[in-house]
Amino acid sequence: MVSMSQSLIRRLCFALATAVAVIGGAEAALRMVFPIVGRATMPPEMIAAHINGTGFAYDPDLGWYWGMLPSAAAGVDAHGFRAHTYAISLSKPPEVKRVITFGDSQTYGAGVQPDETWPARAEAALGPGWEVLNAGLSGYRSFNVLRLIKLKIAAYDPDFVVIDCMPFDSPRDDGQYVAAPVGWQDPVRRMLWGSRLYYALRVAVQKATPDRPRWLDRPARPEDQQNPGNLDLIAAWGKEAGVGVIFMQYAVEDDHSGRIRCQTATGELPAGHSVVPACDALLADHRASSALFLDNNHLTVEGNRVVGEAAAATIRAATRGPDAG
């Protein structure tokens, strides 16, 4: 006759085996649904939209990045910057202040030539002794930008970085980098970070929590400082690295009204940093939005000029202020 203890052990073993089977089945099913989530905490549809026929390839840290460099079709050099009229080097030229700009296709300059983008116009307005490199990539948000800076661009030793991100300051980057493992606990973290089930549970919990920290569309609040968003983390990186961090208002053309609208709300950007008043400059131009925007968020040649000159003025002012690094 089977003792009570043996029966309990069998039941526990059966329950454990069942749990393992259920978890394993759920993980397998989610891997079929989310084949490219990997370790990057970005919505899978966002990743998929940018690696299908756009010249990008899946990157487990960045979500997506250039599939091949240099890319003549995209006008991007071997370093991943929008092509310049001169060769870029990893080492900063002597007596030159280097600025690197980050953002989405508005920064990259979709629809205009390399020398017509706002970073190129900022460099022209700043004049000799300045170098403004364009690291914009289509669809990049603060999550992608923070990782791009740390994993690829910090080595270029910028004096300033300018962040032109659409207000989408989440998901907050609290994950492990594939390219930068640290500590003995990596195997466990890697297992969780690569798990589709863990990913799905994290996203579900965060979306269901009313007071989640700066999730997707909520502006910064004083109480968030203990659990900062990516823009705050970029600001903290700049302070630690001795690099001036400048943020930029994100301007769009409203689809319904045809007017220029600023997506950057008051208080949304980290306090104490210079801000390029892109929205204010475009509104002050007093021309129709169609003269400044090609579509919802891509600037015309003239729009890029207006924003580039505003950026140059802000960068110059920052050299005399506390954000000079």
Summary of the structure (lengths in Angstrom):
residues: 325
radius of gyration: 22.8
end to end distance: 78.1
largest distance: 92.2
contacts: 1001
relative contact order: 0.12
helix: 43%
strand: 13%
